[in-house]
């Protein structure tokens, strides 16, 4: 019965967060086999002084690369990035193609110059929680892109608004 309660509660939690719109980002990093990235909707500002943010990742190869990277970029997406958000949200989607508009920072991380903003970070804390890991990161550089509207994730759908 305890497992059933936990499963029911987990499903209820997922349903609750499907009702809660969130911003969309692609976290990108470079690993031993090249660039890796994934779509997340868990980015949060943690502190302004010192500048810090958080996000969570789970299980996939891309998540492991990000967890092991000494630095990464949190690319905050706008309405022009719906397809890119979808591509990075599932294994096997196209990654870092010329059509997606990626560039590379002098420090080696992939960056999306067309993102609303890009935040280069270094991990401060990696906290395992169930099958996910919460990353708290120091923000070491901020790049502002075009102020082109909003992209949010709501009820399992990417929603845009200029």
Residue, then its C-alpha position, 0 to 999 in steps of 0.5 A: x500500500x505504501x508504494x501505491x500511495x507514493x505512486x499516486x502522490x507522484x502522479x498527483x505532483x506531475x498533474x499539479x505541475x502540468x497546470x503550472x506554466x514555466x520558462x524553458x531553457x536548454x542546458x548545454x555543456x561540452x563533454x569528452x565526446x563533444x557537446x551535450x544538451x537537454x531541455x529543462x523547465x526547472x531553472x530558477x533564480x537562487x541569489x543575486x548576490x552572489x549570482x546563482x541559479x538552480x535546475x534539475x536533471x535526470x538520467x540521460x547521457x546528456x544529463x550525465x555530461x552536464x553533471x560532470x562538466x566544470x561549466x555549462x550554459x543555461x540558454x533561456x529560450x524565446x518563441x523562435x525556439x519551439x522546435x529547438x526545445x522539442x529537439x532537445x527534450x527527447x533522446x535522438x532529437x537533432x542537436x547542435x546543428x548549423x540550422x539551430x544557430x549554435x556558437x561556442x564560447x571561448x571557454x568551450x561551452x555551446x551557446x545559443x546567441x539567439x536565446x533571450x539570455x544565456x547564463x554561463x555557470x559553474x556548479x556549486x552543489x549537486x544534490x541527488x533527489x530520487x532519480x534526479x539531481x538538483x544543481x545549484x550553480x554560480x553564474x559567472x557570465x550573462x549574455x543578453x539576446x533579443x527580447x523577443x517574447x516568451x516561451x513557456x511550458x504548460x500542460x505538456x505543451x510549448x506555448x509562445x507569446x510575443 
